[in-house]
Structures are given as C-alpha cells and as structure tokens.
Amino acid sequence: MDAPLTRRAIFAQAWPIMLGQATIPLVGLVDTAVIGRTGDTVALAGVALGATVINFVFWSFGFLRMGVTGLTAQAHGAGDDGEVAALLARGVAMGLGFGVALLALQVVLIPAAFAILAGGADIDRAARAFVSARFLSAPALLGVYAINGWLLGLGRTREALAIQIVANLANIALDVLFVWHFHWGVRGVGLGTAAADWIAFVSGIAIVARQLGAKGRAGLWRAGLFGATVMRRLIAVNADIMIRTVALLVMFTWFANAGARLGATQLAANQVLMQFVSISAFVLDGFCFTAESRIGQAIGAGSRERFWRAMRLTGEFCLAAAAVFALVVAVGGGAMVDALVASADVRHAAYALVPLVALVPLIGVPAWLLDGVFIGATEGRALRNAAILSTAAYIATDLLLRPFGATGLWLALIAGYGYRAAALGAFLPALAARITVANRASAA
C-alpha cells in the first residue's frame, strides 16, 4: 500500500533523497577542494574542464535513471510486481552495456571533446588526465543510475541514500589519499572518484538483491525478460529523455566553454560557484524525485486527483527550499568561496558573481519540479522538445550578452532555467488532459 499523499508523507519520502542528492555534488566539491587547496590554478581549471566532459558523456545516459524511475513507478502504481522486478534487470543490463561501450570508445571521445573545448594546452593536459581516469568507472556509474532509478520509482529513498553515502565517503577518502598522500595530482582525483563509483555499484547490487528477496530474484530469470517487445518499449521511452539530457548538457557545456574563453581564473571561479548551484539543485531534487515517483504512481493508478495533489504538495516544498538556498548563498557565499579556494584571484572573481548565483535556485526550481512531473509521466517527447527550445534560446541569449563578460555569462544561464520552465509549462495542460481522458475511459 502506497503512503498517503500528505505533506508528512511527502517529506518522509523526500528527506533521504535530499540528503543523498546533497552528497552527489560532493563528488565535484571534494574534487574541487582537494585540488583547490593545493593552490594550483591550472590544475583546478583542468578539473573544471574535465568534469564538464565527464558530465556531458555520462549524463547523456541519465535516462537510465529517469526512464527507469518513471516506468517503475507506473508499474508499481498498477500493481505489476513482476514488471517492477524485470525493469531493474533491464536497466542494470543496459547500464553495464553502455558503460563497456564507453570504455571502448574513449580513445575517440576524449580527443573529440578537447578538440571542441577551449582550455589551452596546460589546462587540456590536466583535464585529459582527469577524464581518462574517470572513464574507468563508466560501467559501474551507469549501472548505479539504473539502480537508483528503480529504488526511487518504488519510493525506497533510504536505500538510495545508503548508496550515495557509501560512494561519497569512499570518494573523499580516496581523493585525499591519492592527491595529498601519494601526490598523484589531477589523475589521482579522477582515480579516486572512479574507484568510489565501483564501490557504489557493488553496494547497490547488494541492496537491491535484499530488496527483491529470494522470490523476486528467482522471478528475474523468467522467459521474455529481455524480449524484443519489452526492450523496444524501454528504448523508445528513454530515447527522447536521452535527447533531452544531451540538449541540457549542451547548455552547460556551452557555459563551461564560455567561461574557459575568459581565462583560467574565471573558469576556476565558475567551477567553484557551480558547486553551489549543484548542491541547491540536487537537494531540491529530493522533492522533484518524490514528484517523479508520486506522479508515476498516480498515472499508473489512473488517478487525476492524485496527480494534481502530488504536484501541488511537492511544489510547495520546492519553493520553500529554493528560498532558503537563495538566502544561504546570498549571505554566506563569500565565506564558502574562501573555504574552497586558496587563490586570491579566483576568490575575487567568484565574489562578484555570488548575488547572481543566489538567484539560480529561485529561477531554476520551476524547471526542476516540472522535469520531475514529466519524467514520472514518462512524457519524453515534451521533455525533449522543451530542452531543445530552451537550450537554443539560452545560446542566443549568451551570444547577446557576451559584451558583459562573466556577468552576462551567468545572466544567460539564469535565463536558460526560465526558458525551460516556460516550455515545460506549455506542455502541462495537454498532459493533464490525457489523464482526464484516461479516467473517463476507465469510469466508462
């Protein structure tokens, strides 16, 4: 029996995701801090550029998390336990397969990425060392995407939290060991994070095996588990989400590359400030992921009333949390920059942009919430079209604001969030209408 749709139930489901999601940016934050405290600006800029490449490549497969969440939630809402278990097996198998393919293709992907990005010889050298090390964990990380998606679809947020905690404790320990003890520099940061990804994958497999139980594990090997029909459905749902993710990654890669054109100091400052954005976005995702699960279950059950109530309750929490984050960054952003960076030049470049960074949670939260709604509904086409439109509008805005330097860069990014929320909002009435039609059909 699903938990009731109350504020207490929403918060109980969301807080483990919030805590777990808060630890995801710790990967970038720890990588940044471990190198940043060495005082090597080129190395810090190399991590920033390398992280952009990794985020683009790996998060292109973020559909493994998002698609599995929506499909699992809908199967759970419909009471199809066999399909719930099968979705886990299919998702993990796809993640491992895609990860192995990335390992094989890195000899092409890495040179292609750095042929496009504008880092400069020294920064590129550092970034390549980081990226080549991170690629070693591609199968594990993509497998974890699927595992987390399955757990979130079921509302098993505490188990998802456990995986994140294991991964980030391992990342912190290994980064410090490899960089500060063995002095492996940027490559050490990448190796530490890659090893932590494998530890997270093994932990995740153990957690979901226990969650399934003996009966569920036995049922995974039923006939037709990887049949053409079910795999085509999974791929079709995920294809549009993949295009959506790539479009958004183009936006953030454009942002990073635009920062690189302003020099190593500004690129390093942007890397530090983006950690604040990442932390706020990932923590707010606690409520957005809860929306995915609740929306998917409402659609699986054919309940328009539950759909609107889930959206309203999660939206209330999202707006309140966004206001808190905006205040924290506005008041304490300078002190947080000081804690992360030793370079005076990078600090001063970051200080000037803190007021703009504080606006990101407030402007971004409608886009993040609507993402959750449409992912839970597995409305990949709307997600795809909104992402393409908003990314194109963002790029045009960035080009117009180029004369304003770093300020224009951040204003364009803020506008990009607004464009995405507006585009998704335009698709919302049609989604609600389809649920209404489904309800009338079931009533008839």
C-alpha positions in Angstrom: 0.0 0.0 0.0 1.4 3.4 -1.0 1.9 6.0 1.6 -0.9 8.6 1.7 -0.4 11.9 -0.2 0.1 14.2 2.7 2.8 16.7 3.5 4.2 14.5 6.2 4.4 11.5 3.7 6.0 13.7 1.0 8.6 14.9 3.4 9.3 11.4 4.8 9.9 10.2 1.2 11.9 13.3 0.2 14.3 13.8 3.0 16.5 10.8 2.3 16.7 11.8 -1.3 17.6 15.4 -0.3 20.4 14.1 1.9 21.6 11.6 -0.7 21.4 14.2 -3.5 23.3 16.7 -1.4 26.1 14.2 -1.3 26.2 13.9 -5.2 27.7 17.3 -5.7 30.3 16.3 -3.0 32.0 14.4 -5.8 32.6 17.7 -7.6 33.0 19.6 -4.4 35.6 17.2 -3.0 37.5 17.1 -6.3 37.5 20.9 -6.4 38.5 21.3 -2.8 41.3 18.7 -2.8 42.9 20.3 -5.8 41.9 23.9 -4.9 43.7 23.7 -1.6 46.9 23.0 -3.4 46.8 26.5 -4.9 47.4 25.2 -8.4 45.0 27.3 -10.6 45.8 25.3 -13.8 45.1 22.0 -12.0 41.8 23.4 -10.7 40.8 24.7 -14.1 41.7 21.3 -15.5 39.4 19.5 -13.1 36.6 22.0 -14.1 37.1 21.4 -17.8 37.4 17.6 -17.2 34.3 17.5 -15.1 32.4 19.2 -17.9 33.5 16.4 -20.3 32.6 13.7 -17.8 29.2 15.3 -17.0 28.4 15.6 -20.7 29.3 12.0 -21.6 28.0 10.2 -18.5 24.8 12.3 -18.0 23.9 11.7 -21.7 22.9 8.3 -20.2 20.9 9.9 -17.4 17.8 8.4 -19.0 18.9 5.1 -17.3 17.9 6.8 -14.0 15.0 8.9 -15.2 13.3 6.4 -17.5 13.6 3.5 -15.0 12.1 5.7 -12.3 9.0 6.6 -14.3 8.4 3.1 -15.7 9.0 1.5 -12.3 6.6 4.0 -10.6 3.9 3.3 -13.1 4.3 -0.5 -12.9 4.2 -0.2 -9.1 1.1 2.0 -9.2 -0.6 -0.6 -11.5 0.3 -3.4 -9.0 2.5 -5.3 -11.6 5.3 -6.7 -9.3 6.7 -8.9 -12.0 7.3 -5.9 -14.3 8.8 -3.9 -11.4 11.5 -6.6 -10.9 12.1 -7.0 -14.6 12.7 -3.3 -15.0 15.6 -3.5 -12.6 17.3 -6.3 -14.6 16.8 -4.5 -17.9 18.0 -1.2 -16.6 21.2 -2.6 -15.0 22.0 -4.6 -18.1 21.6 -1.6 -20.3 23.8 0.5 -17.9 26.6 -2.1 -17.9 26.4 -2.5 -21.7 26.6 1.2 -22.4 29.4 1.6 -19.9 31.5 -1.1 -21.6 30.9 0.7 -24.9 32.1 4.0 -23.4 35.3 2.3 -22.2 35.9 1.1 -25.7 35.1 4.4 -27.4 37.1 6.7 -25.1 40.0 6.7 -27.5 37.7 8.6 -29.8 35.5 10.5 -27.4 38.3 12.1 -25.3 40.2 13.7 -28.2 37.0 14.8 -29.8 35.9 16.6 -26.6 39.1 18.5 -26.2 39.1 19.5 -29.9 35.9 21.4 -29.2 36.6 22.9 -25.7 38.7 26.0 -25.4 41.0 25.3 -22.4 44.6 25.9 -23.7 47.5 23.4 -23.7 48.2 23.3 -20.0 44.6 23.1 -18.9 43.8 20.5 -21.5 46.7 18.3 -20.4 45.4 18.3 -16.8 41.8 17.8 -17.9 42.7 14.8 -20.1 44.4 13.1 -17.1 41.3 13.5 -15.0 38.9 12.4 -17.8 40.9 9.2 -18.7 40.8 8.1 -15.1 37.1 8.8 -14.6 36.2 6.7 -17.7 37.4 3.6 -15.9 34.2 3.6 -13.9 31.7 4.0 -16.8 30.0 0.6 -16.4 29.7 1.0 -12.7 28.3 4.5 -12.8 25.7 3.8 -15.4 24.7 0.7 -13.5 24.2 2.8 -10.4 22.0 5.2 -12.5 19.6 2.3 -13.2 19.7 1.0 -9.6 18.9 4.5 -8.2 16.1 4.9 -10.7 14.5 1.7 -9.7 14.7 2.5 -6.0 13.3 6.0 -6.5 10.4 4.7 -8.6 9.4 2.5 -5.7 9.9 5.3 -3.2 12.7 3.4 -1.5 14.6 6.6 -0.8 16.6 5.4 2.2 18.2 2.6 0.3 19.1 5.1 -2.5 20.6 7.3 0.3 22.7 4.5 1.6 24.3 4.0 -1.9 25.2 7.7 -2.1 26.7 7.8 1.3 28.9 4.8 0.6 30.0 6.4 -2.7 30.9 9.8 -1.3 32.7 8.5 1.8 34.8 6.4 -0.5 35.4 9.4 -2.8 36.5 11.7 0.0 38.9 9.1 1.5 40.4 8.1 -1.9 40.8 11.6 -3.2 42.7 12.7 -0.1 44.8 9.6 -0.2 45.7 9.8 -3.9 46.3 13.6 -4.0 47.6 14.6 -0.6 49.4 11.4 0.3 50.6 9.9 -3.0 50.7 13.3 -4.8 49.1 11.9 -8.0 47.5 15.3 -8.8 44.6 15.6 -11.1 44.8 12.0 -12.2 44.6 11.0 -8.6 41.3 12.9 -8.2 39.9 11.0 -11.2 41.1 7.6 -10.0 39.7 8.2 -6.5 36.3 9.1 -7.9 36.3 6.1 -10.3 37.1 3.7 -7.6 34.3 5.1 -5.5 31.9 4.5 -8.4 32.7 0.8 -8.4 32.3 0.6 -4.6 28.8 2.2 -5.0 27.8 -0.2 -7.7 28.7 -3.3 -5.6 26.9 -1.8 -2.7 23.8 -1.1 -4.9 23.7 -4.6 -6.2 23.7 -5.9 -2.6 20.9 -3.5 -1.5 18.6 -4.3 -4.4 19.2 -8.1 -4.1 18.0 -7.8 -0.5 15.1 -5.6 -1.5 13.9 -8.2 -4.1 14.1 -11.2 -1.8 14.6 -14.7 -2.9 11.2 -14.8 -4.7 11.9 -11.6 -6.6 15.5 -12.7 -7.6 14.1 -16.0 -8.9 11.5 -14.2 -11.0 14.1 -12.1 -12.8 15.0 -15.1 -15.0 11.6 -15.6 -16.4 11.1 -16.1 -20.1 10.9 -12.9 -22.2 12.8 -10.8 -19.7 14.9 -9.2 -22.5 12.3 -9.9 -25.2 12.3 -7.6 -28.3 8.9 -6.1 -27.4 9.7 -5.0 -23.8 13.2 -3.8 -24.8 11.8 -1.7 -27.7 9.4 -0.1 -25.2 12.2 0.7 -22.8 14.4 2.1 -25.5 11.6 4.1 -27.0 10.7 5.7 -23.7 14.4 6.5 -23.0 15.4 7.8 -26.4 13.6 11.1 -26.0 14.8 11.5 -22.5 18.4 10.9 -23.8 17.9 13.7 -26.4 16.6 15.9 -23.6 19.6 15.2 -21.4 22.0 15.8 -24.3 20.4 19.2 -25.1 20.7 20.3 -21.5 24.3 19.1 -21.4 25.0 21.2 -24.5 23.8 24.2 -22.5 26.1 23.5 -19.5 29.0 22.6 -21.8 28.5 25.9 -23.6 28.5 27.7 -20.3 31.8 26.0 -19.2 33.4 26.6 -22.6 32.3 30.3 -22.5 34.0 30.5 -19.1 37.1 29.0 -20.5 37.3 31.7 -23.1 37.5 34.2 -20.2 40.7 32.6 -18.9 41.8 30.0 -16.3 41.0 32.3 -13.4 37.4 32.8 -14.4 36.9 29.2 -15.4 38.2 28.1 -11.9 35.8 30.7 -10.3 32.9 29.4 -12.3 33.7 25.8 -11.2 33.6 26.8 -7.5 30.3 28.7 -8.0 28.7 25.9 -9.9 29.2 23.7 -6.8 26.7 26.0 -5.0 24.2 25.6 -7.9 24.7 21.9 -8.0 24.2 21.5 -4.3 20.9 23.5 -4.4 19.7 21.7 -7.5 20.5 18.3 -6.1 18.9 18.9 -2.7 15.8 20.3 -4.3 15.7 17.2 -6.4 14.6 15.4 -3.2 11.2 16.9 -3.8 11.4 16.7 -7.6 12.3 12.9 -7.4 9.4 12.4 -5.0 7.2 14.1 -7.6 8.5 11.6 -10.2 7.5 8.7 -8.0 4.2 10.1 -6.9 3.2 11.3 -10.4 4.2 8.0 -12.0 2.2 6.0 -9.4 -0.8 8.3 -9.9 -0.7 7.8 -13.7 -0.3 4.0 -13.2 -3.3 4.0 -11.0 -5.3 6.3 -13.4 -5.9 9.0 -10.8 -6.1 12.6 -11.9 -6.8 13.8 -8.4 -3.6 12.2 -7.1 -1.7 13.7 -10.0 -2.6 17.3 -9.1 -2.2 16.7 -5.4 1.3 15.3 -5.8 2.3 18.2 -8.0 0.9 20.8 -5.5 2.4 19.3 -2.4 5.9 18.7 -3.9 5.7 22.2 -5.4 5.1 23.8 -2.0 8.2 22.2 -0.6 10.3 23.0 -3.6 9.5 26.7 -3.5 10.2 26.9 0.3 13.5 25.1 -0.1 14.6 27.3 -3.0 14.1 30.4 -1.0 16.2 29.0 1.9 19.1 28.2 -0.6 18.9 31.6 -2.2 19.3 33.2 1.2 22.1 30.9 2.3 24.1 31.6 -0.9 23.4 35.4 -0.8 24.6 35.7 2.8 27.3 33.0 3.1 28.6 32.6 -0.5 31.7 34.6 0.1 32.7 32.6 3.1 32.1 29.4 1.2 34.3 30.5 -1.6 37.1 31.3 0.9 36.8 27.8 2.4 37.2 26.1 -1.1 39.8 28.2 -2.8 43.3 29.4 -1.8 43.9 31.6 -4.9 43.2 35.3 -4.2 42.5 35.9 -7.9 39.9 33.1 -8.1 38.3 34.3 -4.9 37.8 37.8 -6.2 36.4 36.6 -9.5 33.9 34.5 -7.6 32.9 37.1 -5.1 31.5 39.4 -7.8 29.1 36.7 -9.1 27.7 35.5 -5.8 24.5 37.6 -6.0 23.7 36.2 -9.4 24.3 32.6 -8.2 21.9 33.2 -5.3 19.1 33.8 -7.9 19.6 30.4 -9.5 17.5 28.3 -7.0 14.6 30.7 -7.2 14.6 30.8 -11.0 15.5 27.2 -11.5 13.0 25.5 -9.2 10.0 25.6 -11.5 12.1 23.9 -14.3 13.4 21.2 -11.8 9.9 20.5 -10.5 8.3 20.2 -14.0 11.2 17.9 -15.0 10.1 15.6 -12.2 6.4 15.7 -13.3 7.2 14.9 -16.9 9.7 12.2 -16.0 7.2 10.5 -13.7 4.7 10.6 -16.5 7.4 9.2 -19.0 6.5 12.1 -21.3 9.8 12.0 -23.1 8.7 14.0 -26.1 7.7 17.0 -24.1 10.9 16.8 -22.1 12.9 16.6 -25.4 11.2 19.5 -27.1 11.4 21.8 -24.1 15.1 21.1 -23.6 15.9 21.8 -27.3 13.9 25.0 -27.3 15.4 26.3 -24.0 18.9 25.4 -25.0 18.6 27.2 -28.3 17.2 30.3 -26.5 20.0 30.1 -23.9 22.7 30.1 -26.5 21.2 33.0 -28.3 21.0 34.9 -25.0 24.6 34.1 -24.2 25.8 35.4 -27.5 23.8 38.7 -27.0 25.3 39.1 -23.5 28.9 38.4 -24.4 30.0 42.0 -24.1 29.1 41.9 -20.4 31.8 39.2 -19.6 31.2 36.9 -16.7 28.1 38.8 -15.6 26.5 38.2 -19.0 27.5 34.5 -18.8 25.6 34.0 -15.6 22.6 36.1 -16.6 22.2 33.9 -19.7 22.4 30.7 -17.6 19.7 32.1 -15.3 17.5 32.9 -18.3 18.0 29.3 -19.6 16.3 28.0 -16.5 13.4 30.3 -17.1 13.1 29.3 -20.7 12.9 25.6 -19.7 10.2 26.2 -17.1 8.1 28.1 -19.6 8.5 25.4 -22.3 7.5 22.6 -19.9 4.7 24.6 -18.5 3.2 25.0 -22.0 3.0 21.2 -22.3 1.4 20.7 -18.9 -2.3 21.2 -19.9 -2.0 18.5 -22.5 -0.6 16.1 -20.0 -3.4 16.8 -17.6 -6.0 16.4 -20.3 -4.7 12.9 -21.2 -5.0 11.8 -17.6 -8.6 13.1 -17.6 -9.4 11.2 -20.7 -7.9 8.0 -19.2 -10.0 8.5 -16.1 -13.2 8.9 -18.1 -12.3 5.8 -20.1 -11.8 3.7 -17.0 -15.0 5.0 -15.5 -16.9 4.0 -18.6 
